[in-house]
């Protein structure tokens, strides 16, 4: 019973406080209506041949205190900005002044509204532009491996052995490397990391690959970094990091990327 | 804000399990299970805080423009009246199935828990039944889950002078 009464009292106080606050803000609110009008004028996408709203809009500019917010917004949208240079000039001057001194004239929330409204429309990005690293990731990876395999095949002697592990096993992540190269009884485990971007761009190593790198026994773990991959020309550039010493020297671990959460 | 102060506070920080049956999952338009789970939680949260008249405050952030930047899926209100940031993780089958948290989600988890309450809603879908386990608060999340890295970001040191070889598949 006490709690209900308390809630009732708090609600009543808040309503009264809000109404007082509303009254005090009344004069400031008029400015908001002008801002709506100004931003609408600048929008050239709504031309109109109706002259009535122009007169009303002019009234809005001269008699700021007599127009309500809603009416003003609706009418301002119909004004032809091209055929009313006087209004536009006045509007431009007002807007420039207000944007330059937003804290003096415009309440904070209105200033942020203007900022949003005068922002240039953003071009819709294609998948490649919005996330260049992810676009065609699979194709880039496959081409990178093919380029390295092709390169090693040409380099190898008759006694050397070459296995494209990720293709043999099917499961790309299982082995922790992509290509096995055996030369003079030394086993090289090669992980190919290919990107369209430059050499210094980010690459992702799975925990399985990192684990294999750290625990590869007598084998030598290598990262073959293929960059500037061109899917159309089937070309790329290769930088090799052979053995844990070179990998530690030239590759920096920035951070953990994804994490697996499991109930304990 | 005054109204929010009237909500009852809850000291229950233990994971809460909810089982709801006979859901017509096919009626939900969803591209995948993840989105379906988010829709379910949207409805669940709206219903949960509708008694306070606050259901309009539930926001489906991940569906907004550039929604990934938020690092959580749904914004709601906790029983204590604070902002509640919800990450929804949905799988079919066993609720114990591990799930993935991205780098951005993980970083945001810590940031958001400073300005409000953070929660993971773990949903498992099985036929027409779904189970939700709510884990509220970063301390509980750290206590209830083991989290292990799946992958790491590396980059070549920009100070290195590295020789490169041109590759061409056609030659």
Contacts between the chains, C-beta under 8 A, distances in Angstrom:
chain1	res1	chain2	res2	distance
A	7	B	6	5.0
A	10	B	2	5.9
A	10	B	3	8.0
A	10	B	5	7.2
A	10	B	6	6.2
A	11	B	2	7.6
A	11	B	3	7.1
A	11	B	6	7.8
A	13	B	2	7.6
A	14	B	2	4.0
A	14	B	3	7.0
A	143	B	169	7.2
A	146	B	169	5.9
A	147	B	167	4.2
A	147	B	168	7.7
A	147	B	169	5.7
A	148	B	167	7.4
A	150	B	167	7.4
A	150	B	169	5.7
A	151	B	165	7.3
A	151	B	167	5.6
A	199	B	156	5.5
A	199	B	162	6.8
A	199	B	164	7.2
A	200	B	155	6.2
A	200	B	156	5.3
A	200	B	158	5.1
A	201	B	155	6.9
A	202	B	153	5.3
A	202	B	154	7.2
A	202	B	155	5.1
A	203	B	153	7.5
A	203	B	154	5.3
A	203	B	155	6.8
A	204	B	151	5.0
A	204	B	152	7.0
A	204	B	153	5.9
A	204	B	154	7.4
A	205	B	151	6.3
A	205	B	152	5.3
A	205	B	154	5.5
A	206	B	150	6.7
A	206	B	151	4.6
A	206	B	152	8.0
A	207	B	148	7.3
A	207	B	149	5.2
A	207	B	150	5.9
A	207	B	151	6.2
A	207	B	152	7.2
A	210	B	152	6.2
A	225	B	156	6.5
A	226	B	167	6.8
A	227	B	164	7.9
A	233	B	168	7.7
A	234	B	168	6.7
A	234	B	169	3.9
A	234	B	170	5.7
A	235	B	166	7.2
A	235	B	167	6.4
A	235	B	168	4.9
A	235	B	169	7.2
A	236	B	167	4.9
A	237	B	164	4.6
A	237	B	165	6.9
A	237	B	166	5.8
A	237	B	167	6.7
A	238	B	164	6.1
A	238	B	165	4.6
A	238	B	166	7.8
A	238	B	167	5.3
A	239	B	156	7.3
A	239	B	162	4.8
A	239	B	163	7.3
A	239	B	164	5.0
A	239	B	165	7.9
A	240	B	165	7.9
A	249	B	157	8.0
A	249	B	160	7.8
A	250	B	156	5.8
A	250	B	157	5.6
A	250	B	160	4.9
A	250	B	162	6.7
A	251	B	154	5.0
A	251	B	155	7.2
A	251	B	156	6.0
A	251	B	157	7.2
A	252	B	154	6.6
A	252	B	155	5.8
A	252	B	156	7.7
A	252	B	157	5.5
A	253	B	152	5.5
A	253	B	153	7.4
A	253	B	154	5.4
A	254	B	152	7.7
A	254	B	153	4.4
A	254	B	154	6.7
A	254	B	155	6.0
A	255	B	103	6.6
A	255	B	152	7.2
A	255	B	153	5.5
A	256	B	103	6.7
A	256	B	106	7.8
A	256	B	149	4.5
A	256	B	151	7.7
A	256	B	152	5.8
A	256	B	153	7.8
A	257	B	102	7.5
A	257	B	103	5.1
A	257	B	149	7.7
A	257	B	150	7.1
A	257	B	151	4.6
A	257	B	152	6.1
A	257	B	153	5.1
A	258	B	100	5.3
A	258	B	101	6.9
A	258	B	102	5.5
A	258	B	103	6.6
A	258	B	149	7.6
A	258	B	150	4.3
A	258	B	151	5.7
A	259	B	100	7.1
A	259	B	101	4.9
A	259	B	106	5.8
A	259	B	147	4.6
A	259	B	148	6.6
A	259	B	149	5.8
A	259	B	150	6.3
A	260	B	98	4.9
A	260	B	99	7.5
A	260	B	100	6.0
A	260	B	101	7.9
A	260	B	147	6.6
A	260	B	148	5.3
A	260	B	149	7.8
A	260	B	150	5.3
A	261	B	89	7.6
A	261	B	98	6.2
A	261	B	99	5.5
A	261	B	100	7.4
A	261	B	101	5.5
A	261	B	120	7.8
A	261	B	145	4.6
A	261	B	146	7.6
A	261	B	147	4.9
A	262	B	96	7.4
A	262	B	98	3.9
A	262	B	145	6.5
A	262	B	146	5.4
A	262	B	147	7.7
A	262	B	148	7.8
A	263	B	95	7.8
A	263	B	96	5.3
A	263	B	144	6.3
A	263	B	145	6.3
A	263	B	146	7.9
A	264	B	144	6.6
A	264	B	145	6.4
A	264	B	146	4.7
